Amino acid sequence: MLLEKLNWRYAAKKMDPSKVVSEDKVARIIEAARLAPTSSGLQPFEVIVVTNKDVRAQIQAVAWNQAQITDGSHLLVFAAWDNYTAERINTMFDLVNKERNFTSEGWENYRKMLLDTYPPRDAQVNFEHAARQAYIAFGLATAQAAFEGVDATPMEGFEPAKVDEILGLRARGLRSVTLLPLGYRQPEGDWLVNLKKVRRPTEEFVSYVK
């Protein structure tokens, strides 16, 4: 049950460098991100899977030296489009038409509306919108990792511009948004492992409009 897995998971502070997450588990975690809902179905982000130890060490150095980046076996970098362009929008709309093997007037009108709205906007506004879509996938990847019994430590504590430089993201029209190291917890040396999970009470978290 997903809720049981979410109660099991926590942001592991220490990962066991001797344990490697199997590729089939990593593939399912990535697939959960790929299947995430996104605004207009544009999927305006990519996931970069970093296993190279030297590259992960470089990223660790610009991420508050967080050990999970190198002690885990995989590092997922969620990188959003730096801007919405006509080419990117058209590529996704054309893919939908190809996969569904038909076009519709309403869908094409919607394409035109996005083309008239998104590319003319300020690039930073578009990046921030794309980043919010990446966060949806980031959350689902974190949940899928828990479902797989894999520890994942969500991270915003890093210098995006430097991660972009290390991975050559700007040349690809991408900007890093979040990091997600994958691995297995090492209880020894992890101050958080045995502490109770604390969340706001439901009655303070949820309100109803009836």
Secondary structure, 3 states (H helix, E strand, C coil): CHHHHHHHCCCCCCECCCCCCCHHHHHHHHHHHHCCCCHHHCCCEEEEEECCHHHHHHHHHCCCCCCHHHHCCEEEEEEEECCCCHHHHHHHHHHHHHHHCCCCHHHHHHHHHHHHHCCCCCHHHHHHHHHHHHHHHHHHHHHHHHHCCCEECCECCCCHHHHHHHHCCHHHCEEEEEEEEEECECCCCCCCCCCCCCCCCHHHHCCCCC
